[in-house]
Amino acid sequence: MPAGFLHLVGLTAPLFVLVAIGYALTRLGRWPMTAGDALTRFVFTVAIPTLLFRLMSEFAREPRVDTRLLVAYFGACLGVYVIGRFLAAVFFRMDGAAQSVFALAGIFSNNVLLGLPLARIILGDAALPAVSLVLVFNSLLLWTLATVSIEWARHGAFSARAFGRTVLGVLTNPVVASILAGTAFGFTGLALPGFVDETMTLLGNAAIPLSLVALGMGLAGFGARAGWRASAAMTCIKLAVHPAAVYGLARLLSLPPLETATIVMLAALPVGANVYLMSRQFDVLTGAVASAIVTTTALAALTTPIVLALVGAS
């Protein structure tokens, strides 16, 4: 493991340095948060969708992805979610809404801003279709799971209208829409015109460093001290329990090595910013979630290479 671990550290270190640069620009360079918000908006709505559309436009010509990875990834997510709710109820005496947000923090990864760059640098473009497959279902399944849990805890019901809004929001998300549109284009058998393909390549190449700098700038807006006990528990679940559960289920299903390494890497990522948005929406655990996002991102610079080395991704 040492040689493989050091190799992975060498691959991942520049990515986390870019996150640190973004953080320093806002905290030390005193760049306004509005600059980070604008960069994040550009990355989410233009750069990353362009990268994903171009890659998925070739999906029909690539070897098929083993779709059982969805069972392994989201089956493990469900199991860890149940564990998280149990711990939140028994050890922290949280109500149903807080339990749901606590548990979501343990399974909702930063798959876009950090997952895509790591997958491309460490595992190569061959892993991106598997990442894209997870991205399409991630927000829909996990966000709906937490929303249903919270609404049921507070009101004893969940409306079809609320579910419809969730589905519409996921389908119109630029990242998901670009994956679906790129895949559909690929199955037409058409090729992108040369100048269009070159333009999209240049823009897609910029998506990786820009997304990491944007992540760092966004982290500067979060605190790292509030609700430290709950935050520490979320951190342990997210960085240790979640990847272990995904790996165990992937092995049980005998997934191919590439799919296994991809979904375990996604599970080993820090808490996603969407969890903070949900905590704000339902006004629960806001400080603890913000702290967990900062803490897991900082620790992931070390824990992600360890996890990848353990599953033989080097």
C-alpha positions as CSV (number, residue, x, y, z in Angstrom):
1,M,0.0,0.0,0.0
2,P,2.8,2.6,0.8
3,A,3.9,3.0,-2.9
4,G,0.3,3.1,-4.2
5,F,-0.7,5.6,-1.4
6,L,2.2,7.9,-2.2
7,H,1.3,7.8,-5.9
8,L,-2.3,8.7,-5.1
9,V,-1.2,11.5,-2.8
10,G,0.9,12.9,-5.7
11,L,-2.1,12.8,-8.0
12,T,-4.6,14.3,-5.5
13,A,-2.4,16.9,-3.9
14,P,-2.5,19.4,-6.7
15,L,-6.3,19.2,-6.7
16,F,-6.6,20.0,-3.0
17,V,-4.0,22.8,-3.4
18,L,-6.4,24.4,-5.9
19,V,-9.1,24.2,-3.2
20,A,-6.8,25.8,-0.7
21,I,-5.9,28.6,-3.2
22,G,-9.6,29.3,-3.6
23,Y,-10.1,29.4,0.1
24,A,-7.1,31.7,0.6
25,L,-8.3,34.1,-2.1
26,T,-11.4,34.8,-0.2
27,R,-10.1,34.6,3.4
28,L,-6.6,36.1,3.0
29,G,-6.8,37.9,-0.4
30,R,-10.2,39.4,0.6
31,W,-11.9,38.6,-2.6
32,P,-15.6,39.1,-2.1
33,M,-17.9,36.1,-1.7
34,T,-19.8,37.4,-4.7
35,A,-16.7,36.5,-6.9
36,G,-16.8,32.9,-5.6
37,D,-20.6,32.8,-6.2
38,A,-20.1,34.0,-9.8
39,L,-17.4,31.5,-10.5
40,T,-19.4,28.7,-9.0
41,R,-22.4,29.7,-11.2
42,F,-20.2,29.6,-14.3
43,V,-18.7,26.2,-13.4
44,F,-22.1,24.7,-12.7
45,T,-24.0,26.1,-15.6
46,V,-21.3,26.3,-18.4
47,A,-18.0,24.6,-17.8
48,I,-19.0,21.3,-16.2
49,P,-22.1,20.8,-18.4
50,T,-19.9,21.4,-21.5
51,L,-17.4,18.8,-20.2
52,L,-20.1,16.3,-19.5
53,F,-22.0,16.8,-22.7
54,R,-18.9,16.2,-24.8
55,L,-17.9,13.1,-22.8
56,M,-21.4,11.6,-22.8
57,S,-21.8,12.3,-26.5
58,E,-19.4,9.5,-27.0
59,F,-21.1,7.2,-24.5
60,A,-22.8,5.0,-27.1
61,R,-19.4,4.1,-28.5
62,E,-17.8,3.3,-25.2
63,P,-17.9,-0.1,-23.3
64,R,-21.1,-0.4,-21.3
65,V,-21.1,0.7,-17.6
66,D,-22.2,-2.0,-15.2
67,T,-25.4,-0.5,-13.9
68,R,-25.3,-2.7,-10.8
69,L,-23.1,0.1,-9.4
70,L,-26.4,2.0,-8.7
71,V,-27.5,-0.8,-6.5
72,A,-24.2,-0.9,-4.7
73,Y,-23.9,2.9,-4.3
74,F,-27.5,3.8,-3.4
75,G,-28.1,0.5,-1.5
76,A,-25.2,1.4,0.8
77,C,-26.5,5.0,1.0
78,L,-29.8,3.8,2.3
79,G,-28.1,1.5,4.9
80,V,-25.9,4.3,6.1
81,Y,-28.8,6.7,6.2
82,V,-30.7,4.4,8.5
83,I,-27.6,4.1,10.7
84,G,-27.2,7.9,10.8
85,R,-30.8,8.5,11.8
86,F,-30.4,5.9,14.6
87,L,-27.3,7.5,16.0
88,A,-28.9,11.0,15.8
89,A,-31.9,9.8,17.7
90,V,-30.1,7.7,20.4
91,F,-26.9,9.7,21.0
92,F,-27.9,13.3,20.1
93,R,-31.6,13.1,21.0
94,M,-32.5,14.9,17.7
95,D,-36.0,15.2,16.4
96,G,-37.1,13.7,13.0
97,A,-36.1,16.7,10.9
98,A,-32.6,17.0,12.5
99,Q,-32.1,13.3,12.2
100,S,-32.8,13.4,8.5
101,V,-30.3,16.2,7.8
102,F,-27.7,14.5,10.1
103,A,-28.1,11.3,8.2
104,L,-28.0,13.0,4.8
105,A,-24.7,14.6,5.6
106,G,-23.3,11.1,6.0
107,I,-24.2,10.0,2.4
108,F,-24.4,13.1,0.2
109,S,-21.0,13.7,-1.4
110,N,-19.5,16.6,-3.2
111,N,-19.7,14.7,-6.4
112,V,-19.6,17.6,-8.9
113,L,-17.0,20.1,-7.8
114,L,-14.6,17.5,-6.3
115,G,-15.8,14.1,-7.6
116,L,-15.5,14.8,-11.3
117,P,-11.9,16.3,-11.0
118,L,-10.7,13.4,-8.8
119,A,-12.3,10.7,-11.1
120,R,-10.7,12.2,-14.2
121,I,-7.3,12.7,-12.7
122,I,-7.0,9.4,-10.8
123,L,-9.2,6.9,-12.7
124,G,-9.3,8.6,-16.2
125,D,-12.0,9.4,-18.6
126,A,-13.2,5.8,-18.6
127,A,-14.6,6.4,-15.1
128,L,-16.7,9.4,-16.0
129,P,-19.7,7.5,-17.4
130,A,-20.0,5.7,-14.1
131,V,-19.7,9.1,-12.3
132,S,-22.3,10.6,-14.6
133,L,-24.7,7.7,-13.9
134,V,-24.5,8.3,-10.1
135,L,-24.9,12.1,-10.7
136,V,-28.2,11.6,-12.5
137,F,-29.8,9.7,-9.7
138,N,-27.9,11.2,-6.7
139,S,-29.9,14.4,-6.2
140,L,-33.2,12.7,-7.1
141,L,-33.0,9.8,-4.8
142,L,-31.1,11.2,-1.8
143,W,-32.7,14.6,-1.8
144,T,-36.2,13.0,-2.1
145,L,-35.3,10.5,0.7
146,A,-34.3,13.3,3.1
147,T,-37.2,15.6,2.1
148,V,-39.8,12.8,2.5
149,S,-38.3,12.0,5.9
150,I,-38.4,15.6,7.1
151,E,-41.9,16.3,5.8
152,W,-43.2,13.0,7.3
153,A,-41.6,13.8,10.6
154,R,-43.2,17.3,10.7
155,H,-46.5,16.8,9.0
156,G,-47.1,13.1,8.8
157,A,-47.4,13.2,4.9
158,F,-45.5,14.0,1.7
159,S,-47.4,15.4,-1.3
160,A,-47.1,14.3,-4.9
161,R,-46.7,18.0,-5.8
162,A,-43.6,18.2,-3.7
163,F,-42.1,15.1,-5.3
164,G,-42.9,16.6,-8.8
165,R,-41.1,19.7,-7.9
166,T,-38.1,17.7,-6.8
167,V,-38.1,15.7,-10.1
168,L,-38.4,18.8,-12.2
169,G,-35.6,20.5,-10.3
170,V,-33.3,17.5,-10.9
171,L,-34.1,17.2,-14.6
172,T,-33.5,20.9,-15.2
173,N,-30.3,21.0,-13.2
174,P,-27.6,21.9,-15.8
175,V,-25.3,19.1,-14.8
176,V,-28.0,16.4,-15.1
177,A,-29.5,17.9,-18.2
178,S,-26.1,18.0,-19.9
179,I,-25.5,14.3,-19.1
180,L,-28.9,13.3,-20.5
181,A,-28.6,15.6,-23.6
182,G,-25.1,14.3,-24.3
183,T,-26.1,10.7,-24.0
184,A,-29.1,11.3,-26.3
185,F,-26.9,13.0,-28.9
186,G,-24.4,10.1,-28.8
187,F,-27.1,7.6,-29.6
188,T,-27.9,9.6,-32.8
189,G,-24.6,8.5,-34.2
190,L,-23.7,12.1,-35.2
191,A,-20.4,13.7,-34.6
192,L,-19.8,17.2,-33.3
193,P,-18.3,19.6,-35.9
194,G,-14.6,20.0,-35.5
195,F,-14.6,23.6,-34.3
196,V,-17.4,22.9,-31.9
197,D,-15.7,19.9,-30.5
198,E,-12.4,21.8,-30.1
199,T,-14.2,24.7,-28.4
200,M,-16.0,22.3,-26.0
201,T,-12.7,20.6,-25.2
202,L,-11.0,23.8,-24.2
203,L,-13.9,24.8,-22.1
204,G,-14.2,21.4,-20.6
205,N,-10.5,21.4,-19.7
206,A,-11.0,24.6,-17.7
207,A,-13.9,23.0,-15.7
208,I,-11.6,20.9,-13.5
209,P,-9.3,23.6,-12.1
210,L,-12.1,26.2,-11.9
211,S,-14.4,23.9,-10.1
212,L,-11.8,23.3,-7.4
213,V,-11.0,27.0,-6.9
214,A,-14.7,27.7,-6.7
215,L,-15.1,25.0,-4.1
216,G,-12.3,26.6,-2.0
217,M,-13.9,30.0,-2.3
218,G,-17.2,28.6,-1.2
219,L,-15.7,26.9,1.8
220,A,-14.5,30.3,3.1
221,G,-18.1,31.2,3.8
222,F,-18.6,28.3,6.2
223,G,-17.6,28.2,9.9
224,A,-15.7,25.3,11.4
225,R,-16.6,25.3,15.1
226,A,-20.3,25.3,15.5
227,G,-22.0,22.0,16.8
228,W,-18.7,20.2,16.8
229,R,-20.0,17.0,18.4
230,A,-22.6,16.4,15.7
231,S,-20.1,17.7,13.1
232,A,-17.5,15.1,14.3
233,A,-20.0,12.3,14.1
234,M,-21.1,13.4,10.5
235,T,-17.4,13.5,9.5
236,C,-16.7,9.9,10.8
237,I,-19.8,8.6,9.0
238,K,-19.1,10.4,5.8
239,L,-15.4,9.6,5.4
240,A,-15.3,6.1,6.9
241,V,-18.7,4.4,7.2
242,H,-20.0,5.5,3.9
243,P,-17.1,4.3,1.7
244,A,-16.8,1.1,3.7
245,A,-20.5,0.3,3.1
246,V,-20.2,1.0,-0.6
247,Y,-17.1,-1.1,-0.9
248,G,-18.7,-4.0,1.0
249,L,-21.8,-4.0,-1.3
250,A,-19.7,-3.6,-4.4
251,R,-17.7,-6.7,-3.5
252,L,-20.9,-8.6,-2.6
253,L,-22.2,-7.8,-6.1
254,S,-18.8,-8.6,-7.7
255,L,-18.6,-5.3,-9.5
256,P,-15.7,-4.8,-12.0
257,P,-12.6,-3.0,-10.5
258,L,-13.2,0.3,-12.3
259,E,-16.9,0.7,-11.2
260,T,-15.9,-0.4,-7.7
261,A,-13.1,2.2,-7.4
262,T,-15.3,4.9,-8.9
263,I,-18.2,4.5,-6.5
264,V,-16.0,4.0,-3.5
265,M,-14.1,7.2,-4.4
266,L,-17.4,9.1,-4.6
267,A,-18.5,7.7,-1.2
268,A,-15.2,8.8,0.3
269,L,-15.7,12.5,-0.7
270,P,-16.5,15.3,1.7
271,V,-20.1,16.4,2.5
272,G,-21.8,18.2,-0.4
273,A,-22.9,21.8,-0.1
274,N,-26.5,20.7,-0.9
275,V,-26.8,19.4,2.6
276,Y,-26.1,22.9,3.9
277,L,-28.9,24.2,1.6
278,M,-31.3,21.6,3.1
279,S,-30.3,22.5,6.6
280,R,-31.0,26.1,5.8
281,Q,-34.3,25.2,4.2
282,F,-35.6,23.3,7.2
283,D,-33.7,25.4,9.8
284,V,-31.9,22.5,11.5
285,L,-28.2,21.8,12.2
286,T,-27.0,24.6,10.0
287,G,-23.8,25.3,12.0
288,A,-23.0,21.6,12.5
289,V,-23.4,20.9,8.7
290,A,-21.3,23.9,7.7
291,S,-18.6,22.7,10.1
292,A,-18.8,19.2,8.7
293,I,-18.4,20.5,5.1
294,V,-15.2,22.3,6.0
295,T,-13.8,19.5,8.2
296,T,-14.5,16.7,5.7
297,T,-13.0,18.7,2.8
298,A,-9.8,19.3,4.8
299,L,-9.5,15.7,5.9
300,A,-10.3,14.3,2.5
301,A,-6.9,15.4,1.2
302,L,-5.5,12.6,3.3
303,T,-8.4,10.1,3.6
304,T,-9.3,9.9,-0.1
305,P,-5.9,8.6,-1.2
306,I,-6.0,6.1,1.7
307,V,-9.4,4.8,0.7
308,L,-8.3,4.6,-3.0
309,A,-5.1,2.8,-2.1
310,L,-7.0,0.3,0.0
311,V,-9.4,-0.6,-2.9
312,G,-6.4,-0.8,-5.3
313,A,-7.2,2.2,-7.4
314,S,-3.5,3.1,-7.9
